[in-house]
Amino acid sequence: MKTTNEEKHRASGMTQIAVAQSMCCKTFRVGTGFEPRDEREEPFRIIDNAPVYHCGFNLWNLSYNYETDRKLHKWGNFYHPYMMVGMPDTGGSNRLYVDNSQKGWYILIMLSKLDEWSNGPSYPVWSVLSWTPKQKNDSILKAGYRMFYASMLAMEIGDIKDMDDYGSLFDEEGDWAASWDCSSRCFHVFASIRETKYENETDFEISTDDAPPYLMEHLKAMKIIQPTLK
């Protein structure tokens, strides 16, 4: 039977709930819906010497209309196997774009869609994850890295500042990449937060060759070289 437009919009609403809870770090308030858990003015993180603001911890104060203002540049993609927690969990696909339509700013936009096997046919749902002011010698690539890094730190460890005080929820003993299908840029960020297995040092070097320098320290700290079977 053909799925109606109303049914697709209803299913898209489930994606909005899943994204708000699992990735945007927002809280639900009766009467107003999902809101940031904090509305601080200072940036959520300073990354590569640049401030980055996050939708779950900062007050959104940019004048922005996604339907009319957007200038999207594809940055990456990843699959989240636990986007909606339940019995069973439901995964979803996510596409990442850097929007440079706002003068002086970059915005990280995510288009998300829950798996149809569980949620049914739906339309992609867009979300603002993070935003950062443009810097000298900046680029869409550089801004995308620092915004996605901040966004995944928010998702996995919340507001903890000391990188030695956290453990990722999704390490999966270093095997997370098997279920989190992602582009190379997203892999660099995930692997800097989670313990990650590599076949050998060459595999590590190839996998992280073009990662930003500020991520390399964390990538090295999180790597696991699998022992060679004799």
N, C-alpha and C positions, 0 to 999 in steps of 0.2 A: 504494500500500500504506500502511496506517495506521501512523503512527509510534508506537512503544511508549513507555510512561512511562520505561523504562530508557534508551532512546535519547535522549529529551529531556533527562534528567539528565546523560547523557554529553556532549551538546552544550552544556549549561549549564556544564559543567566547562571547556570551551574558552573560554567567555566569561570565567570567573573568571581563567583564565591571562592572557587578553588584557588585562583591566582591571588586574590586578596589575602587569603589565609596562609597559603604555603609559600608565596614568594614576595609579596608586598609588605609583609609584617604589619598588617593592619588589624584593628580590632573592630568587632561589631557592636554597635550601639543601637538599642531599640529606638525607632523613630527617625533615625538619621542614616542608618546603614553602616558601611565600613568607613572607618576614619583612621588617620595615622595614630599610632600609639603615643607619639610625642609630636610637638609642633615647635621645636627649637629653631632658633635663628642661625646658630653656628652650624657649620657643615658637619655632616655625619662622619666623614673621614677626610683626611688630607692624604692624597695619593699622588705620587710623583710630583710633589711640591705644589699640588693644585687642590683646591677645595672641591668636594663632591657632596651633593645633597641627595637625600633618599626619601622616597614617597612615604615610608613608614615612620620616619623620624623627624622630618623637616616640614615646615610650612611652605606650601606651594604658592609662590607669589609672582609667577610669570603669567603674562597675558597670552593665552595660547588656545587656539581652536584647531583640534586635530583634523577636522573635516575640511577646513579652508586654508590653514597656514602651513601644513606639513610639507617638508622637503626631505624625504626619507632616503637614506643610503643603507643598503643591506650590510650588516656587520657580522652576523653569525647566526647560528641556530643550535638548539639542543632539545633533547627529549627528557622530560622529567617523569620517571616511572611511578612516583607517588604524589602526583599533583593534587589529587583529591583522596584523602585518607578515608578508608572504609573497609568493608568486607565483601569483596576484595578491594584493594587500592586501585585507583584508576590513574593511568598515566596521561600525558598530553604533550603535544609538540609546541615548540616556541620558536618564533623567528624574531631576531633582534635587528633594530634599525637605529641609526643615529640621525636625528632630525636637527638640521642647522637653519631652520626658518626663523629663529628668534635671534635678533641682533645681540652679539656678545655672548651667546649661550649655545651649548650642545645639550640635547635631550635624548635619553635612551628610551626608545619605544619598544614594547614587546607585543607581538601578536600571538595569541595562544588559542589552542583548541584541544579539548579533552578527547580521548579516544572514543570513536563512534560505537565500538562494541559495547561500551558501558553507558555512554551518555546519549547516544543517538546522533543523527546528523545535526550540525549546528553551524553558525557563522563564527569566524575568528573574532576574538575579543581583544581590543587594544588596551594597553596600560602604560602609564608613565612610570618607569622604574626609578630613574635618577637623572640628575642634571648637573652640569658643571660649567663654569665660566670659561670662555676661550682664553688661551694663554699664548704668549709669544712662541712662534714656531710650532703652533699646535696643528693638529690634523684630525680628521674624522676617525682615523685608525687609532691614534693615541687617546683621544677622548673616549672612544668606545671601550678601550681596555680599562681605563680607570673607572668609568661608570659601571661596567659590568662587574669588575672586581669588587667595588663597593656594594653593589646589589647582591652579589653572592655571599659576601661577608655578612650582610644583613640577614640573608635567608638562613645561613648555616650557623652563625654564632651570635647573631643579634648585635648588641651594643658593646660587647666585650672589646676593650682596646688592646690589651696585651695578648699578642699572638701566641704566647706560651701557655696561656690559661684556658685554651679551648680544645675541644676535639670535635671534628666534623660529625654531623649526624649521618653522613652518607659515605664514609670510607669504604665500608663493605670489605674490610681487610685488604684493601688495595685493589680490589677487582671491580670497582664501581663503573669503569669505562665500558664493561660488557653490557650494562643496562642503560647507561646514560649516553646514547648516541649523540655526538656533538661535533661541530666544526672545530678546526684546529685552534682558533682563537679562544673559543669557549673552553676547550681542553686545557689550554695554558692556565686559565684562571682556576678551573676546578682542581687541577693537579697541584696548584700552589696552596690550596686549602686542605686537600684530602691526601691521605697516604695513597700512593699510586705505584702499581707494579710495572716494571719494564723488563724485557727479556735480558738486556745487558746494557752496558754503558753506551754502546753505540746506538741502541734503540732510544735511550734517554736523550742523547745529543740530537738525534734526528727529530724526535718528538717535540723538543723544546728549542730548536735552533733559532727561530725568529720570535721568541717570546720577549717582552720588554725586560730590560735589565733589572728593574726593581722587583720583578717576579722571580728572577733566577735564584735568589737566596732561598726563597720559600719552596720553589720547585726542587731544589737540591735536598732541602731538609725533609721533604715529604716523599722522596723517591724510595722505592723498594726494588732492589735488583733480585730477580728470582734466581734461586740457586740452580746451578747446572746439574742435571741428573747424570750420574756416572754408571 
